[in-house]
Amino acid sequence: MIRHTSRKSLKSSLTMPLTWGAAQVVDLVDRLLFPLQRVLGVRRMAYVFVLPNLLIFGIFILFPTLLNFYYAVTGGVKLFPRERPFVGLENFRRLFDCQNFFDPNTCREDLFARAVMNTTGYVIFWVVLLVVISMLTALALNGNIKGRGFFRSVFFFPVLLSPIVVALIWKWMLQENGLVNAVLLGVGLQKISFLTNAGWSMFWVIFISVWAQMGFYTLILLAGLQAIPGEVYEAGKIDGADHVSAFWYITLPLLMPSMLVVLVLSLIRGVQVFDVVFAFTGGGPGTATLYLVQYIYNNGFASAVKNYGLAAAASVTMGLVLIILTLIQLRLGRER
């Protein structure tokens, strides 16, 4: 903080290596903040620096969240809140009005039930594959291999790409006359309808998502592996531990904090999957790759008759489920 006794010395130390224009900026900031500090005191100045971030958080996150709750308990097709009638929990009742939750055809809002089932299956397979592949990749990159820095960059590179770009590239390769089918024809095999077959579409959505995101989670696990002291492994070797025993009884327990972060982040990312699927399959064929966020988007923006209340109720439900699952994971991690 800028104190009265050291104001001149601090200003001179700040402006010494700066250009004339930068020095003027520093002087202006000093003139603005010093009187404010005299009024508020040194300790309260922290709130002044945090205030811009709180304003951004309130305007772009907190306010839309509260507005979303309001839309979830109102009906009609009007966009402005004052024109929407209050309907209470009717939107939630419509979402969960089912005779058999495992049969979407018996549900009043069958597309929502189908989206829930698809999202559940996607999250299970995606999280398991992502954690296993990221763990194996991190173990390999943590070893003493040639070109280790190069391979670390290669595995992280897909994370830097836009998800839409990734989806469009893979869609170009997997379409009917795409690169993959051209290779299959070249080796004497038949074409495969990857984008019009429900099973293949689900497989490729999971595969592409893992390929595009695994670099980020590999980096987290790699940082956790590098934080494990080498002396622990040396002590394990003295006690007769082989590579498998060292992994199960040394690496895995000490890596649990990083693993918990990966599980929580991947679970949230899996439930919120949208961009890759939107550009790759659009939720098709049929409803084979229709997920929760896609369902919310369709009701709130894509359909001819907008149902903002139903979309808001679905998003509130998804948010509550995410909070519950995250708390359960954190509780289990803390107990472990």
N, C-alpha and C positions, 0 to 999 in steps of 0.2 A: 504494500500500500504506500501511497505517496504521503509522507509526513511533512509538517511545516518546516522542521529543522533541516531536512535533507532534500527539500524541493529543488533548490538550485543545483546541488551536486548531482542529483538523480537526472535532472533534465540535461545537464551538460554531458553526463556519461551516455545518455541515450542518443543525443544528437551528434556526438563526436564522429562516429563512423558513418553517419547517414548523409545523404545528399541534402541540398538546400530544401527541396520540396518535402522530403521525408521529415526533416527537422521541423518544418512548419506544421506538419500534421501532428507530430508529437507535442509541440507547443499548444496546439489547439485542444488536443485531448487533455492535456494537463490543465488548461484553463477551465475546461468544462467539468472535470472530475474533482478537482481540488476543492472548490466551494461545496460540491455535493457531499464530499467526504466530511467536511467540517460540520455540515448539518446532520448527516445520518450517523457519523461515527465510523470507525474503522471496521468493526464487526459487521455492521449492516451493509457495507459496500458489496459484500458477496452477493446479496440479493439483486443488486443492480446489474451485475455481470450475468447472473442466471436468468434475469427477466426476459431478455430476447428469446432465449430457448424455450422458456415457459409459454411465452406468447405464441410461438410457432406450434408448440405442442397442443396448446389449447385450441387454436384456430383450425389446425389441419387434422387433429386426432381426437381430442376430447369432445369438441363441439359436434363433429360428424357422428361420433359414437352415440352421444345423447340424442341427436336427431334421428339416428337409426332406430333407437328404442321407441321413439314417438311414432315413427312410421309403422313399426311392428304392431302397434295397438290401434291403428287407424285404417280405414278402408277407402274405397273409391278409386278413381283413376286420375284424380287431380294431383298435380305435382306440389303446389304450395301448401304448407302445413295448415294454414287457416281454412282451407277449402276441403280438408279431409275430415270425415265424420269419425267419431270415436267408436270402435267396435270391440274393445277389450281384447280378450284372448281368442277371438274367432279365427284369426290367421293361424295361430298355433294349433287350434283344434282341427282345422282343415288339413294341416300338414301331417298330423298324427292320427287321422281318422282312418284306421285300417282294421280289417277283420283278421288278417294274418300278416304280421310285419315282414315275414320272409317271402311273401308272395305280393309283389308290387301291384299285380292286377286286381287285388282285393282292396286297394287303398283308394281313397277319394282323390288324393294327389299322387297318382302313380309315378309320375316323373321324379318327384322328390324321393320316394321310396327307392326307385331305381338308382338315383344319384347317390343315396346313402350306401346302398349295397356296393355299388361300383367303387366309391371312395374308400370304403372299408377294405375291400379286397386289394385295391391299389396300395393303400398305406401299409398293409401287412407285408406284401411282397416287396414293395419299394424300400421300406425301412430295413428289412432283413438283408436284402441284397446289397443295399448301400453300406450298411455297417460292416458286413463280411468283406466286401470288395475293398472298402476303404481301409479296413484293418490290414488285409493282406498287402495292399499297396504301400501302406505306411511302414509295415515291417520290412518290405523289400527296399524301400527308399532309405530306411534307417541303417541298412547294412553297408558294409564297406565294398561298394561296387564302383566300377569305372563310369565316369560321366554322371555321377549322382546328381549334381546340380542341374545338368541338362534335363534329366528325366523328371526331376521335381517340377521344373518349369513346364514340361510337356503335359504332365498330368493336371497341372493347375490351369493351363491355357483355356480349356472349354468353359471354365467359370467366367472368364472375361468376356465371352461372347454373349450377345443378346439372345435370350431364350427364343424369340421369334425367328431370328436368323438360324439358330440351331434347328428348329422345327422345320423351317422351309428347306434347308439343305437336305435333311433326312427325308423329307417328303419328296423332293426331287429324285433322290436315289431309290426310293421304294415304290414309286408310282408304277403303273402298268408297263410303261415303256422306259422305266428308269434304269439307272446304272446296275442295280443288283439283279434285276431280271435279265438285263443284257449279258451279265456274267453267267447267269444260270443257263441261258440259251447257248452261250459260247462253249460250255462244257457238256452240252447235250441234254440238259434237264428242261423241264417245263416251267413256264412262268407261274408265279405265285401272286395271287391278289392280296397283297399285304394290307392295303388300305380299305378294302371292301369286305374283308373277312373279320368277324368280331374277335376271334381268338388271336389272330395275328396283330390286329390293331391294339389290343390290350397289351400284348407282349412288347411291341415296339414302343408304345408310350412309356412303359416302365423302363425299358432298355435305354431309350434316349434320355429320360430324366436322370437315370443313374449315371450315364456317361457324361452328362452336362454338369452334374452337381458334385460328383464324387471327389473332385480335386479340392474343394473347400473343406470337406469333412476329413479327407486324408491329411490336409495341412494341420487340422486340430489334433488328430491322433499322433501325427509325427512330432508335433511340439510336446505332447505328453510323453512320448517315448524318449525323446531327448532329455527330458527332465528327470528320468529315472537314473540314479547314480550307478556308475559302472561297478562300484564296490559291492553292490548287492548281488550282481551276477557272479562276481568272483567268489563271494561267500557261498553262493549256491553251488558252484562247481566244486568247491572244497567239500561240501556236504554230499556230493555225488549226483547232483541234478543234471539231467540231460537237457536238450533243447526243448522238448515237449514239457517236461516238468517245470523248467524255468519260465515257459510261457504261461502255464496255468497257475503257478503258485507265486510268481514274481511279477511278470509283465502285466497280466490281466488285472490282478488286484490293485497295483499301483497306477494303472491306467484308467481305473473306474471313474475318477472325476472328469477326465476328458471324454470318456465314453458316455457319461451321463449328459454332458453338453451336446454331444453328437445325437443322442437319442431324442432329446427334447427338441432340438432344432430341426431334425429330420422329420419328426412327427408333425410339427407345426407346418413345415414346408409341404409335406405329403398331403395333409388335409386341405391346404390352400392351393393345390395344383390347379393351374388354369392356362397360363400363357403358352406352354408347349402344346397342350392338348388343343387349345383354341386354333392355333396355326397349323397343327399337324392333322387332326381328324375333325375338328369342329364338334366333337361329341359323338360322332358316328363311328362306324355305320349304324344307323338307327340310334339306339341309346347305349351302345356297347361301351363307349368311353365318356358317357355323360357323368360328370362329377359335380360336387356340391357348388363350387364357385361358378361353374358353367350354368348350372340350374338357376342360381341367383342372378347371373348376368342375363340370361334369357328372359326371365320374368321382369327384371327391372329396366332392361334397355333394348333387347333384341326383338321381343314379341310385338305384334301389331297393337295389342291392347296391353298397356303397361300395368302390371300389378305390383306396385311399389310395396304395399303392405306385406304381401306374401314373400317377396324377396327379402325384405327387412327381417321378417320373422325367421326365415331360413338362416340368414346371416347371424342373428342373435343366437339361434340354436347351435350353430357351428362354433361360435365364439365360446359359449358356455361349455360345450364338449371339450374344446381345446384347453380351457382353463382347468377343468376337472382332470383330464389326462396328464397335463403338465404337473399339477399338484401331486397326483399319484406317483408319477415318476420321480419327482423331487423327494417325496417322502420315502419311497423305497430306496433311493440312492443314499439318503441321509441315514437310514437304518442300517444299510449295508456297510 
